[in-house]
Structure formats: C-alpha cells, structure tokens
Amino acid sequence: MKIFEKLVWKPVAWIVVFVIGMVVFTFLDLPIAKAVYRNNNTYGRVFEIVGLFTTPMAGIFFAISNFYTIRVAKKRMLSFILGWLALIAFVGINCLSIFMLNKEWFTNMFLLYVLFIFFSRWAVRYICSYAQVVELRKVMIVGLSATLMAVLGQTLIKYCFNRPRFIWLTDPDTQFRYWFVHYPMSHDSSFPSGHAAQSALSFILVMFRRFVPNFRTKKWDIIMWTVAIFITGSTMISRMLLGVHYATDVWAGAFLTLFTISLSNWYVEKVYKE
C-alpha cells in the first residue's frame, strides 16, 4: 500500500496518466456520448448533487482545521483571513450551485453544511488533542489548494475552451467539436468538468491517516480509497449519462484536482522537511 501511495502522489505520474487518457478519449468522445446518453437518468441526477458534496465538506473541514492549527502557521493573520474567506466562499458557491440545479435540495443542503461546521469543530478539536498538529496543518494546506483548484481553477480554464455540451447538439455528427478546437464564446462551457473536479476532492480522505492514528490500518486504507474512487467515478459517469460532459471533460476535471493534490503534497512535504 505504501508503494502504491508513493506512486499515486507523484505529480509526474498524473501528467503521464492524463496525457494517455486524453489521447484515447479524444477520439472516443462522440461514440461514448452517443452510447451512454440517458436524459433524466436517476443515477445521473443523484450524483449530479452528490458530486458537489465534497467541495463544501472539504472547504469547511480544512478552513476550520486552519483555525485550530494556526499556532504553527508562519503568517497567522494572513492564514486567519484566508480561512474565513475560504469558509464563506466554499459554502456560498455550493449553496448557489445546488439552488440553480435543484431548489428542493437547497434547504436540506444548507442545514447539512451548518451541521458539518459543528461536526468539523468537534472533530478537529478531538484530533488536535492527540495527533500531530503539524501533520494536520500539512494536509490542510493540500486540501485547501485542491479545493481552490476545483472551485476557481476549473472555472477559469473553462473560458479558454468554450466547448458546446453534447445535450445542446441537434445533429451530433456535424455539430460535435473536439475539446482543442476553438469555438465562439458560449455561456456555459463543457470542458473541463467542474463536477468531476469537485468530486475528486474525495481523495483527500486517504490522507486522514496522517493525523488520525486509528485510521492507520490496512482496513481503513481500503475503505478510504474505495469511497474516493466510488464518489469520483460515479460523478464522472453521471455527467456523461446526462449528456452535459464528454469523457475528455470529466477526465480533465478530475485530473486538475488530483494533480493539484499530488503537487501541493510534494511541495508541503519538501518545505516541512526543510
């Protein structure tokens, strides 16, 4: 498992995997989209919402972790300000996204976020009472970096591509565009997938073993990896089922988050060793 984790969190490894995937899926985008498209598919609709859970959950937990580990921060005031901005932004953006997707979910999700804020306060206090605060601080930096990429990074990248979604096409065979082909500015780009980027934040779970001693077992390793893969994979599939994203869209979205996790993890480990 340790050898596997070392390989997984190498930034270069993710670049290689990303390039191979993009080469393969670029020429399979249209056939896959035609084969799997199921408008109003229940599985797709469920994970359309579930895929957004990981962003506010990660943002809330790591923002609060920032407050409880601020004593080991080099720039405490800056860290304090960024922590509050992150907490407000992550909850606010996702509440807005859920409201736009399905208003019926909004109240329940808002209450869930409030409860998770209190849970995170309790959890971090409990963790900090016996685990290494520095380890939590390191994972917190990785988590916030990945969350920012999943929320803001992928949004900025969308403006560089403006790819029309499959669901918009009246004649896919003639109107389909590859992700790298320039297209006039659209109001909602398909490439990359924001849902895939946000759902990939669930891979932060596998880092919890660093500051929670009870998670340092093979059983918990398997559970965390399984949950992360299931949430991310199901969200990626759901986006293709609903026709709002192609295979390259979800592949690129997940890559942005996973590469950010691996790169920031490498950087943090290097800095703290020094």
N, C-alpha and C positions, 0 to 999 in steps of 0.2 A: 504493500500500500504506500509506503514512504517513497519508493522508487517511482510509483505511478504519480504521486502528487508532485514530485520534483519535475517530472516530465510535463505534467499538465500546466504548471505555473511558470513555464519558460516562455517569455514573450515571443521568441523566435519560432517556437513550435506552433503557436497560434497563427503567426503570419503564414507559415507553410500550409497549415490546415485550411486557412481562409482562402488562399490562392487556389489550392486544389479544388475546393468546393465551388468557388466562383467560376472556374473554368468548366467544371462539369455541369453545374446548374444553369449557366448562361444559355446553353443550347437546349436545355430541357425545360426552361421556364414555361413556355406556352403549352407543350404537351402535358406537363404536370397540372397546370392551371385548368386545362380543359377536363382532365380526368377526375380531379378531386373537387371541383366547384359544386357546392351544395348550399344554395342561398337559404338563410334562416335555419341552418343546421343547429340542433340543440347543443351538441358538443362544442361547436364553434362559438355559439353565443355565450355559453357558460365560461369558457376560457378567455373570451374577449374581456370579461370582467376580472376573472381570476388573475389573468396576466398582468393586471395593473396593481394587484395587491402588494407585490414585492417592493415597489418603489416607495410608497409611504411608510411601509413597515421598516425597510432598511433605513430610510431617511430619519424616521422617528428614533429608532434604536440608537443609531450612531450619533445623532445630534445630542441625545441625552447622555450617551457614553462620553461625548466630548466634554460635557459639563462636569462629569464625575472623575474624569482623568485629566482635567485642566491643570492640576498641580504639577504634572510632568511635562506640560507644554512649554515650548521656548517663548512663544509670543501669546501670552494668556489673554490679553484684551482682544486681539485680533481673532483668536480662537473662540472667545465668548460671543463676539458679534456674528461671526460666520455660523456658529452653532444655532443661534436664534434665526438667522436668515434661512438656513437650510431647513429647520423645522417648519417654519411658516410656508416656505416655498413648496416643499415636498407634499405637505398635506393639502395646501391650497390648490396646486396644479392638478393633483389627482382627484380631488373632490370636483373640480371643474370638468375633468375628463369624464368621470363617471356620470355627472349631471348631463353632459352632452350625449353620452351613449345611451343611458337608461335612467330617467329621472326617478323611477320607482326604487332604484338601489341607493339613491343618494343619502337618505336619512339613515338607513341601516349602516352604510359605509362610514358616514361621519361619526356615528356613535361608536363604531368599531375602532376608528382611529383614536378617539378620545380614550377608550378603554385601553388601547395599546400603549398610549402615552403613560398611563399609570402603571401598566404592567412593566414597561421598559424601565421606569424609575425604580420599581421594586427589584427587577431582575439585575440591573446594573449595580445597585447597592449590595445585593447579595453576592454578586460576582466579585465586586471590589473588596469584599470583606475577607476573601481568602485566596483570590487568584492574583496573578501579577498584573498590576495596573498598567505597566509598560506594554505588555502583550495586548491588552485590550485597546490601548492607545494606538498601537500599530495597526491592528485590524480596523479600528475606527477610521483611520486615515485612508486605508484601502477602500473601505465601504463607502465613505463619502465621495471619494474620487470616482468610483464606479457609478454611484447614483447620479452624480452631476453629468457624467457622460451619457447615461441612459435617458436623462430628462432633457438636458440642454444640448449636449453634443450631437445626438442624432437629429435633433430638430434643426440645428444649423446646417448639417450636412444635407438634409432634405432639399434645401433651397438651391443646392448645386446641381441637382439632377432633375427634379420635377417630372418624374415618370408617371404616366396615367395608370390608374388601377385597372385590373382585369375586369372588374364588375362594371366599369364605365363603357367598355368596348361593345359596340353593337355588332361589329364584324371583326372578331379577334384575329383572323387570318391576315387581314390587311391593315388593321389599326395597331397591332402589337408593336411595342418598341423595346429594344434591349435596354438594360439599365445604363449603359455607357453612351447611348445615343442622345444627343441634345434635343430637348423638347421645349416648346414655348412655356413660359411661366404658368403654372397651374396653382389652384388654391389649396390643393392637398396632394402632396407627392406620395408615391408608393414606396420609393427607395430612399433610405432603408426602413425597416420596420421598427417603429417605436415600441410596440408591444413586445416584440422579441428582445429588444434591448433591455426593457424593464424587467421582463420575466427572468432573464439571465442573471439578474441580481440575486436570485435564489442560491446561486453557487457560493455566495458569501457564507452560507450555512456551514460549509465544510471547514471554515476557518475558526468556528466557535471552539473547537477542541483546544485551541491555543491558550485560551484563558478560562476554560471550564474543565477542570480536571476530570469530572465524571464523564465527559464526552470522549476521553482519550482511550477508547476501546475500539476494537475492530467492528463490533456490532453497530456502534453509533456512526462510525465512518461509512458503513454500508447504507445505513438509514439516511444520513445526510446527503450522500451522493445520489441515492435513489430519488429522494424528494426533489432535489435540484434538477436532475435530468428529466423527471416526470413533468414538473411545472413548466420548465423551459421548452421541452419537446412538444408538450400538449398545446402550449400557446402558439408555437410556430406553426403547428399543423392546423390549428383553428383559424389562423389568419388566411391560410391558403384555401381552406374549406369555404370560407365566406367570400372569397374572391377579391379581398382587399389588398392582398400581397402575393407576390411571386416567391418562388423558392430562393432566388438570389436576395430578395428583400429581407426575408427572415434570417437567412444565413449571415448577411452583413450586419443586421441589427444585433444579433446575439454576439457576433464577433467583436463589435465595438465595446460591449460591456466586458466580455471575458478577457479581451486583450488589455483593457484598462486595469482590470483586477490583477492580472499577471504582471504588468509593467509597474504599477504602483506598489505591488507587493515586493517586487525585486528592488525597487528604489528604497522603500522603507526599511527593508532588512539590511540593505547596504549602509544606509545612514545611521541606523541604530547600532550597528556593529562598530562603526567608527566612533 
